Amino acid sequence: MNVLFVVIVGVALAVGLWLNKTRRDKIFADQETGTLTDLVGRALLVASLFMGFALASASASFGHARNSVRVEAETIDNFFEYSEYAAEPQRRELTGGAVCYTRAVLEYGWGRSTGLRSEEINHWTTGFRDVFAQMHTDGDPLFSGLVSADDKRSDSRRQRIEEAKPSTPTVVFLLITITVAISIGAFALTLPRRRRPIFTWAVIVLAGLFTLTMIAINDLEVPFTGVIRVSQYQMQDVADDITAEFVGTYGEGAVPCDGQGRPL
Protein backbone atom coordinates (compact mmCIF):
# COMPACT_ATOMS: atom_id res chain seq x y z
CA MET A 1 0.00 0.00 0.00
CA ASN A 2 2.87 2.37 0.75
CA VAL A 3 4.42 1.78 -2.67
CA LEU A 4 1.07 2.31 -4.40
CA PHE A 5 0.52 5.59 -2.56
CA VAL A 6 4.03 6.87 -3.37
CA VAL A 7 3.67 5.95 -7.04
CA ILE A 8 0.23 7.51 -7.49
CA VAL A 9 1.06 10.73 -5.63
CA GLY A 10 4.45 10.96 -7.38
CA VAL A 11 2.84 10.57 -10.80
CA ALA A 12 0.17 13.15 -9.92
CA LEU A 13 2.84 15.61 -8.80
CA ALA A 14 4.96 15.07 -11.91
CA VAL A 15 1.95 15.42 -14.23
CA GLY A 16 0.80 18.56 -12.43
CA LEU A 17 4.23 20.21 -12.72
CA TRP A 18 4.54 19.17 -16.36
CA LEU A 19 1.10 20.56 -17.25
CA ASN A 20 1.96 23.74 -15.36
CA LYS A 21 5.08 24.19 -17.43
CA THR A 22 3.75 23.23 -20.87
CA ARG A 23 -0.03 23.62 -20.90
CA ARG A 24 -0.97 26.05 -18.17
CA ASP A 25 -1.76 28.97 -20.46
CA LYS A 26 -3.85 26.82 -22.81
CA ILE A 27 -5.75 25.20 -19.96
CA PHE A 28 -6.68 28.44 -18.26
CA ALA A 29 -6.59 30.79 -21.27
CA ASP A 30 -8.07 34.07 -20.04
CA GLN A 31 -9.77 32.46 -17.07
CA GLU A 32 -8.76 33.23 -13.52
CA THR A 33 -7.22 30.44 -11.49
CA GLY A 34 -8.72 31.68 -8.24
CA THR A 35 -11.73 29.35 -8.34
CA LEU A 36 -9.59 26.29 -8.99
CA THR A 37 -7.18 27.38 -6.28
CA ASP A 38 -10.07 27.56 -3.81
CA LEU A 39 -11.18 24.08 -4.81
CA VAL A 40 -7.65 22.77 -4.42
CA GLY A 41 -7.46 24.25 -0.93
CA ARG A 42 -10.71 22.56 0.04
CA ALA A 43 -9.59 19.27 -1.48
CA LEU A 44 -6.37 19.44 0.51
CA LEU A 45 -8.43 20.10 3.64
CA VAL A 46 -10.60 17.06 2.93
CA ALA A 47 -7.50 14.94 2.30
CA SER A 48 -6.02 16.14 5.59
CA LEU A 49 -9.23 15.26 7.45
CA PHE A 50 -9.31 11.80 5.90
CA MET A 51 -5.70 11.21 6.89
CA GLY A 52 -6.36 12.59 10.36
CA PHE A 53 -9.18 10.11 10.96
CA ALA A 54 -7.08 7.25 9.56
CA LEU A 55 -4.13 8.28 11.76
CA ALA A 56 -6.33 8.42 14.85
CA SER A 57 -7.75 4.97 14.11
CA ALA A 58 -4.31 3.49 13.43
CA SER A 59 -2.90 5.05 16.60
CA ALA A 60 -5.74 3.56 18.64
CA SER A 61 -5.10 0.13 17.11
CA PHE A 62 -1.38 0.46 17.88
CA GLY A 63 -2.19 1.37 21.48
CA HIS A 64 -4.47 -1.66 21.85
CA ALA A 65 -1.74 -3.92 20.44
CA ARG A 66 0.84 -2.55 22.85
CA ASN A 67 -1.55 -2.95 25.76
CA SER A 68 -2.37 -6.55 24.80
CA VAL A 69 1.37 -7.36 24.80
CA ARG A 70 1.75 -5.79 28.24
CA VAL A 71 -1.22 -7.71 29.62
CA GLU A 72 -0.04 -10.98 28.10
CA ALA A 73 3.45 -10.53 29.53
CA GLU A 74 2.16 -9.63 33.00
CA THR A 75 -0.33 -12.49 32.96
CA ILE A 76 2.16 -15.19 32.02
CA ASP A 77 4.45 -13.82 34.75
CA ASN A 78 1.61 -14.13 37.28
CA PHE A 79 0.77 -17.58 35.91
CA PHE A 80 4.35 -18.68 36.56
CA GLU A 81 4.20 -17.38 40.12
CA TYR A 82 0.88 -19.15 40.80
CA SER A 83 2.30 -22.36 39.34
CA GLU A 84 5.13 -22.36 41.86
CA TYR A 85 2.56 -23.14 44.59
CA ALA A 86 1.37 -26.27 42.81
CA ALA A 87 2.50 -29.72 43.89
CA GLU A 88 5.00 -31.70 41.85
CA PRO A 89 5.02 -32.79 39.07
CA GLN A 90 2.39 -30.21 38.02
CA ARG A 91 4.56 -27.38 39.30
CA ARG A 92 7.44 -28.33 37.02
CA GLU A 93 5.17 -28.89 34.02
CA LEU A 94 3.36 -25.56 34.39
CA THR A 95 6.42 -23.42 35.13
CA GLY A 96 8.41 -25.09 32.36
CA GLY A 97 5.49 -24.60 29.98
CA ALA A 98 5.33 -20.91 30.89
CA VAL A 99 9.04 -20.49 30.10
CA CYS A 100 8.63 -22.21 26.75
CA TYR A 101 5.45 -20.26 25.97
CA THR A 102 7.29 -16.95 26.26
CA ARG A 103 10.12 -18.24 24.08
CA ALA A 104 7.67 -19.46 21.44
CA VAL A 105 5.79 -16.14 21.45
CA LEU A 106 9.02 -14.20 20.91
CA GLU A 107 10.09 -16.51 18.09
CA TYR A 108 6.82 -17.47 16.36
CA GLY A 109 4.30 -14.91 17.59
CA TRP A 110 5.97 -11.70 16.52
CA GLY A 111 6.73 -9.83 13.31
CA ARG A 112 4.99 -11.18 10.22
CA SER A 113 3.87 -14.28 12.13
CA THR A 114 1.93 -12.36 14.77
CA GLY A 115 -1.42 -12.78 13.08
CA LEU A 116 -0.99 -16.54 12.63
CA ARG A 117 -1.84 -19.37 14.97
CA SER A 118 1.47 -20.99 15.88
CA GLU A 119 1.64 -24.73 16.54
CA GLU A 120 4.65 -24.15 18.78
CA ILE A 121 2.68 -21.74 20.98
CA ASN A 122 -0.45 -23.90 20.91
CA HIS A 123 1.57 -26.88 22.12
CA TRP A 124 2.22 -25.17 25.45
CA THR A 125 -1.27 -23.77 25.91
CA THR A 126 -2.67 -27.25 25.31
CA GLY A 127 -0.20 -28.54 27.89
CA PHE A 128 -1.57 -26.07 30.45
CA ARG A 129 -5.07 -27.43 29.99
CA ASP A 130 -3.86 -31.03 30.26
CA VAL A 131 -2.25 -30.24 33.62
CA PHE A 132 -5.41 -28.43 34.76
CA ALA A 133 -7.38 -31.61 34.08
CA GLN A 134 -5.07 -33.46 36.48
CA MET A 135 -5.34 -30.76 39.14
CA HIS A 136 -9.07 -30.12 38.97
CA THR A 137 -10.53 -29.75 42.43
CA ASP A 138 -13.73 -27.86 43.11
CA GLY A 139 -13.18 -24.88 45.38
CA ASP A 140 -9.38 -24.99 45.18
CA PRO A 141 -8.30 -21.31 45.09
CA LEU A 142 -4.96 -22.17 43.45
CA PHE A 143 -6.68 -24.06 40.65
CA SER A 144 -9.15 -21.20 40.14
CA GLY A 145 -6.33 -18.65 40.06
CA LEU A 146 -4.37 -20.64 37.48
CA VAL A 147 -7.41 -21.08 35.23
CA SER A 148 -8.28 -17.39 35.56
CA ALA A 149 -4.72 -16.35 34.68
CA ASP A 150 -4.69 -18.68 31.67
CA ASP A 151 -8.02 -17.29 30.47
CA LYS A 152 -6.66 -13.75 30.71
CA ARG A 153 -3.51 -14.80 28.85
CA SER A 154 -5.63 -16.38 26.14
CA ASP A 155 -7.75 -13.23 25.78
CA SER A 156 -4.73 -10.96 25.51
CA ARG A 157 -3.11 -13.25 22.95
CA ARG A 158 -6.32 -13.29 20.92
CA GLN A 159 -6.44 -9.50 20.99
CA ARG A 160 -2.78 -9.30 19.99
CA ILE A 161 -3.45 -11.53 17.00
CA GLU A 162 -6.48 -9.45 16.05
CA GLU A 163 -4.64 -6.14 16.33
CA ALA A 164 -1.90 -7.48 14.05
CA LYS A 165 -4.36 -7.19 11.17
CA PRO A 166 -5.06 -3.81 9.51
CA SER A 167 -8.28 -2.33 10.87
CA THR A 168 -8.85 0.32 8.19
CA PRO A 169 -10.54 -1.03 5.02
CA THR A 170 -8.49 -0.94 1.81
CA VAL A 171 -11.15 1.17 0.13
CA VAL A 172 -10.52 3.94 2.67
CA PHE A 173 -6.80 3.97 1.85
CA LEU A 174 -7.64 4.09 -1.86
CA LEU A 175 -10.02 6.98 -1.27
CA ILE A 176 -7.34 8.89 0.65
CA THR A 177 -4.76 8.12 -2.06
CA ILE A 178 -7.01 9.40 -4.86
CA THR A 179 -7.98 12.52 -2.92
CA VAL A 180 -4.36 13.37 -2.09
CA ALA A 181 -3.17 12.66 -5.64
CA ILE A 182 -5.81 14.89 -7.22
CA SER A 183 -5.16 17.64 -4.70
CA ILE A 184 -1.36 17.58 -5.17
CA GLY A 185 -1.64 17.40 -8.97
CA ALA A 186 -4.11 20.30 -9.09
CA PHE A 187 -1.99 22.32 -6.65
CA ALA A 188 1.06 21.87 -8.88
CA LEU A 189 -0.97 22.88 -11.93
CA THR A 190 -2.16 26.15 -10.38
CA LEU A 191 1.33 27.34 -9.45
CA PRO A 192 2.52 30.47 -11.30
CA ARG A 193 3.99 29.45 -14.67
CA ARG A 194 7.05 31.59 -14.07
CA ARG A 195 7.45 30.38 -10.54
CA ARG A 196 10.35 30.72 -8.18
CA PRO A 197 11.95 27.48 -6.92
CA ILE A 198 10.32 27.99 -3.53
CA PHE A 199 6.89 27.27 -5.05
CA THR A 200 8.06 24.02 -6.58
CA TRP A 201 9.72 22.96 -3.35
CA ALA A 202 6.58 23.86 -1.40
CA VAL A 203 4.40 21.44 -3.37
CA ILE A 204 7.10 18.76 -3.24
CA VAL A 205 7.41 19.12 0.54
CA LEU A 206 3.62 18.98 0.89
CA ALA A 207 3.50 15.79 -1.16
CA GLY A 208 6.33 14.38 0.97
CA LEU A 209 4.48 15.17 4.20
CA PHE A 210 1.34 13.45 2.96
CA THR A 211 3.44 10.45 1.91
CA LEU A 212 5.24 10.18 5.24
CA THR A 213 1.93 10.45 7.09
CA MET A 214 0.44 7.64 5.02
CA ILE A 215 3.51 5.48 5.62
CA ALA A 216 3.18 6.13 9.36
CA ILE A 217 -0.51 5.17 9.23
CA ASN A 218 0.26 1.91 7.43
CA ASP A 219 3.00 1.11 9.95
CA LEU A 220 0.68 1.74 12.88
CA GLU A 221 -1.94 -0.48 11.23
CA VAL A 222 0.46 -3.44 11.40
CA PRO A 223 2.06 -2.81 14.81
CA PHE A 224 4.36 -5.84 14.83
CA THR A 225 5.98 -5.58 11.39
CA GLY A 226 6.51 -1.93 10.41
CA VAL A 227 9.22 0.57 11.22
CA ILE A 228 6.97 1.81 14.02
CA ARG A 229 6.36 -1.39 15.96
CA VAL A 230 5.48 -2.72 19.37
CA SER A 231 8.65 -3.67 21.22
CA GLN A 232 9.36 -7.16 22.50
CA TYR A 233 11.04 -5.89 25.63
CA GLN A 234 8.14 -6.59 28.02
CA MET A 235 7.75 -10.20 26.92
CA GLN A 236 11.53 -10.63 26.71
CA ASP A 237 11.95 -9.28 30.23
CA VAL A 238 9.39 -11.74 31.58
CA ALA A 239 10.99 -14.60 29.61
CA ASP A 240 14.39 -13.81 31.08
CA ASP A 241 13.05 -13.56 34.64
CA ILE A 242 11.02 -16.76 34.71
CA THR A 243 13.72 -18.70 32.85
CA ALA A 244 16.25 -17.70 35.50
CA GLU A 245 13.86 -18.82 38.26
CA PHE A 246 13.08 -22.12 36.57
CA VAL A 247 16.73 -22.90 35.85
CA GLY A 248 17.65 -21.96 39.40
CA THR A 249 15.16 -24.53 40.71
CA TYR A 250 15.44 -27.40 38.24
CA GLY A 251 18.62 -26.76 36.24
CA GLU A 252 19.26 -25.75 32.63
CA GLY A 253 18.65 -29.25 31.29
CA ALA A 254 15.14 -29.35 32.74
CA VAL A 255 13.73 -26.72 30.34
CA PRO A 256 11.39 -28.74 28.08
CA CYS A 257 12.13 -26.74 24.93
CA ASP A 258 14.93 -25.19 22.92
CA GLY A 259 15.73 -21.46 22.81
CA GLN A 260 12.94 -20.87 20.27
CA GLY A 261 10.25 -22.58 22.32
CA ARG A 262 10.12 -25.79 20.27
CA PRO A 263 9.39 -28.90 22.36
CA LEU A 264 12.35 -31.18 22.96
N, C-alpha and C positions, 0 to 999 in steps of 0.2 A: 504493500500500500504506500509506503514511503517513496519508493522508486516511481510509482505511478504518479503520485502527487508532484514530485520534483519535475518529472518529464512534462506533464501537462502544463504546470505553471511556467516552467522554463520556455516551452514552446509559445505559450500565450504572450509572455514578456518579449520574446524575440520577434514574434509577428507584430506585436503592437509597436515596437521601436522601428521595425522595418517599414510598416505602413506610415508611421509618423514621418519618416525620412523621405519616402518616395511617393506617397499618395495622399498626404495630409491635405494639401491644397485642393486636390480634385474631390476628395471626400467631403470636405466642408464647403468648398467653393466660397460663396459670399456669406454663408451662414455663420452665426456666432457659435462658439463652442461652449458657451456658458451653460446651456441646458444639459448637454452631455456631461459636462464636468460635474454638475449637480447630481446627475444620475449615478455617475461613477462614485461620488462621495457617499451616496446612500447605499450603493452596492457594497462598498468597502465596509460600511457600518454593519450591514446585514451579515457579511462574511465574518466580521469580527465577533458579532453576537453568536453566530453558529459555532465558531471556534471556542468562544468562551464557555458555552454550554457543554460542548464536547470535552473541553479541558476540565471543567468542574466534575463531570461524570467520571472521566478517567482518573482524576485525582481521588475521588471517593472510592473507586474500585481498588486503586493502589493502597489506600489506607486500610480497606477491609482485608486485603491480602496480607499486609504487614501485621495487622492485628491477629489474623488467624494463625500466622506463624508463631507469634508471641504466645498465644493461648496454647497452641499445640506443644510448644517447647516447655512451657510451664506445667502443662498437664502431664506430660510424660515424665517430667522430673518428680512431680508429686506421686505419680503412679509407682515410680521406682522406690520412693520413700515408703509408701504404703506396703509395697511388696516385701520390704525388709522385715516386716512384722509377721509375715506368714511363716508357717512351719516348713521344714524341709520335707520333700525336695521341691515343693511348690515355690519356695522363696528363691531358690537358685534358678528355676525355670523362668519365673516372671522377671526377675532382675536382669538375667542374661538376655531375655527376649527384649526388654526395654533398651538395653545397650545396642543390640543388633537392629532394633527398629530405628533408632536415631541414625545409625550408620547407613541403613538402607534409604532412609528419607534423604539424607545428604547426597547420596550417590545416584539414586534412581527417582527421587521425587522432587528434583529441582531442575532449573533450566528448561529445556524444551520438553522434558519428560514430566513436568509438573502436572499437566492436565491428563496424564495417563494413569491407569490403574496398574501398579507395579506388582508382579508376582512375588518379588523379593520382600516388599513391604507387607503384602497380604499374608505371606507365610507366618510372620511374627504376630500379626493381629489374630490370625486363626489359632495360633498357639496360646495366646492369652485366653481365648474362649475355652479351649480344651482344658486348660488348668482350672478355670472357673468351674467347669463341670465337675471336677474332682473335689473342689473346695466347697461346693454349694451347701450352705447351712442357713436355714431360715433364721432371721434375726441376728445373724453375725455381723456386727458393725464393720469389721475389717473387710468381709466379703462385699458388703454393700458399698463401702468406700472405694474398693478396687473397681467394681462394676461401674460406679458413677464416674470415676476418673477415666475409665476406658471409653465410656459413652461420650464424655466431653472431648477426649482426644479424637474419637471418630468424627464427631461433628466439626471440629476445627479442621481436620484433614479434608473432609468433604467440602468445606467452604474454601479451603486453599485451592483445591482442584477446580472448583467452580470459578474462583476469581482469576485463575490462570487463563481463562478464555476471554476474548474480547467481549465487552458488554455493549458496545455501540454498534448498531447494525451497519453493514457495509454500505447500504444505500445512503446513510447519513454522511459517511465519509465522501462518497461520490458527489453528493449534493454540495458539501463544503468545497471540494476540489473544483467543481464546475463554477461555483460562485466566485471563488478566489481567482481562478484563471481568467474569467470574463472581466472581473474588476481590474486586475493587474494589466491585462491587455488593453482595456479601454483607457486606463490611466496613462499608459505609455503612449497611446495614440493621441491623447489630448494635450500632451506636452507641447510647448512652443517649438515650431519647426527649427528655428535657429536658437537652439537651447544651449545654455551653459552646461558644462559637465556635471554641475551639482544637481541638475534636474534628473539627468540620467541615473546618477548614483542614488538619488532619492528613491526612484522607483525600483531600482535593483535591491536596495537595502530593505524596502518594504516587502518585496517578494521574498527576500531571504528570511525576514522575521516571520512571515506567514509559514514559510517552509519549516523553519526550526520549531515553531509552535506545533505544527502538525506532526513532526517527528516526535516531539515530546509527548503528544497525546497518544500516538501509537505505542510508544515505549511504556507509558503508564497503563495502557490497556492490557499489556502482556507483562505483568510485574516481575516475572521470574526469568525473562529472556532478554530484555532490552538493555540499552546502556544505563537507563534509570531502572534499577531493579531492587527487589527486596533482598536484603543481606542474609547470609546464612549464619551470621555470628551467634544469634540467640540459640538456634538449634545446635550449632557446633559447640557452644559453651556448655550446654546441657550434656551433649554427648561426651565431651571430655571429662566432665565432673562425675557422671555416673559410671563411666568406664573405669576411672581411677578407683572409685569405691568398690566396684565389682572385682577388679583385679586385686585390690588390697585384701579382699575377703577370700576369694577363691583361687587367685593366681591367673596369670596371663593365659595359660593353656585351657582354662575353663570357659573362655568366651566361646559361645556356640556358633560363631560366624567369623568370616574374614573381615578385613578392614573396610570392605564395601557393603557389609551387611548380608552377604550371601551365606546361606546355611552351610556348615561344614559336614 
